[in-house]
Amino acid sequence: MNIQIFGKAKCFDTKKAERYFKERRIKYQMIDLPQFGMSKGEYLSVKSSVGGMDALIDKDCKAYKDLYIEYLGRQEDVEEKLLLNPDLFKTPIVRNGKQATVGYKPEIWAAWE
């Protein structure tokens, strides 16, 4: 398994995801989304495995309202804003190769083991 956790330092679900993998002694790589963001290739891979861009956007965050994301007409514009402002991502995004989940999903992670 090649686990990557994209998350935020102050996100409780990200901390729970880290604890889940630590308790099972599964090695993982933690990527701080606000600091490092996500590359376009990683984004496209995660987007295709979680069912689209809408599953990745946190519509309750302050940045979503401040950047007027809901009023952007084209999907390309929304994706551009999403890649430039990593605070818009729901966390944690847990990736295992081509598979990915958004949020705390231990039932899916158990199937990966």
C-alpha positions as CSV (number, residue, x, y, z in Angstrom):
1,M,0.0,0.0,0.0
2,N,1.1,3.5,-0.8
3,I,-1.0,5.8,1.3
4,Q,-1.0,9.6,1.0
5,I,-3.0,11.7,3.3
6,F,-3.8,15.3,2.1
7,G,-5.0,17.2,5.0
8,K,-4.9,20.3,7.2
9,A,-3.1,20.5,10.6
10,K,-6.2,21.7,12.5
11,C,-8.7,19.3,10.9
12,F,-10.0,16.6,13.4
13,D,-10.8,14.1,10.6
14,T,-7.3,14.4,9.3
15,K,-5.9,13.6,12.7
16,K,-8.3,10.7,13.0
17,A,-7.1,9.4,9.6
18,E,-3.5,9.6,10.7
19,R,-4.3,7.8,13.9
20,Y,-6.2,5.0,12.0
21,F,-3.1,4.3,9.9
22,K,-0.6,4.7,12.8
23,E,-2.6,2.2,14.9
24,R,-2.4,-0.4,12.2
25,R,1.3,0.3,11.5
26,I,0.6,1.2,7.9
27,K,3.2,3.7,6.5
28,Y,1.7,6.8,5.0
29,Q,2.8,10.2,3.7
30,M,1.2,13.3,5.2
31,I,0.8,16.3,2.9
32,D,-0.2,19.6,4.4
33,L,-2.7,20.9,1.8
34,P,-2.6,24.6,2.8
35,Q,1.2,24.7,2.6
36,F,1.9,22.4,-0.4
37,G,-1.4,22.2,-2.2
38,M,-2.1,19.4,-4.8
39,S,-0.6,19.0,-8.2
40,K,-2.8,19.0,-11.2
41,G,-2.0,15.3,-11.9
42,E,-2.8,14.3,-8.3
43,Y,-6.0,16.3,-8.5
44,L,-7.2,14.7,-11.7
45,S,-6.4,11.2,-10.3
46,V,-8.3,11.9,-7.1
47,K,-11.2,13.6,-9.0
48,S,-11.7,10.6,-11.2
49,S,-11.7,8.1,-8.3
50,V,-14.1,10.1,-6.0
51,G,-16.7,10.8,-8.6
52,G,-16.0,14.4,-9.7
53,M,-15.0,17.8,-8.5
54,D,-18.1,18.4,-6.3
55,A,-17.0,15.7,-3.9
56,L,-13.7,17.5,-3.3
57,I,-15.1,21.0,-2.6
58,D,-15.8,22.1,1.0
59,K,-18.9,24.4,0.5
60,D,-19.0,25.3,4.2
61,C,-15.5,26.9,4.3
62,K,-14.9,30.6,4.5
63,A,-12.8,30.7,1.3
64,Y,-15.8,29.2,-0.7
65,K,-17.9,32.3,0.0
66,D,-15.0,34.8,-0.2
67,L,-14.0,33.6,-3.7
68,Y,-17.6,33.5,-5.0
69,I,-17.1,29.9,-6.2
70,E,-20.8,29.2,-6.4
71,Y,-21.2,32.0,-9.0
72,L,-18.5,30.8,-11.4
73,G,-20.1,29.4,-14.5
74,R,-17.5,27.1,-16.0
75,Q,-16.0,24.1,-14.4
76,E,-12.5,25.0,-15.6
77,D,-12.7,28.3,-13.6
78,V,-13.8,26.4,-10.5
79,E,-10.9,23.9,-10.9
80,E,-8.4,26.7,-11.3
81,K,-9.6,28.4,-8.1
82,L,-9.5,25.0,-6.3
83,L,-5.9,24.4,-7.3
84,L,-4.8,27.9,-6.4
85,N,-6.6,27.9,-3.0
86,P,-6.1,24.5,-1.3
87,D,-8.3,25.6,1.6
88,L,-11.3,24.8,-0.6
89,F,-10.6,21.0,-0.4
90,K,-12.6,18.8,1.9
91,T,-10.2,16.9,4.1
92,P,-8.8,14.4,4.6
93,I,-8.2,13.1,1.1
94,V,-6.7,9.7,1.4
95,R,-5.0,8.2,-1.6
96,N,-3.9,4.6,-2.3
97,G,-2.5,4.5,-5.8
98,K,-5.5,5.1,-8.1
99,Q,-8.0,4.8,-5.3
100,A,-9.0,7.7,-3.1
101,T,-11.5,8.8,-0.5
102,V,-12.6,12.2,0.8
103,G,-13.4,12.4,4.5
104,Y,-13.0,9.9,7.3
105,K,-13.8,6.5,5.7
106,P,-12.3,3.6,7.8
107,E,-14.6,1.0,6.2
108,I,-13.1,1.7,2.8
109,W,-9.5,1.9,4.1
110,A,-10.0,-1.5,5.8
111,A,-10.8,-3.0,2.4
112,W,-7.5,-1.7,1.0
113,E,-5.5,-3.7,3.6
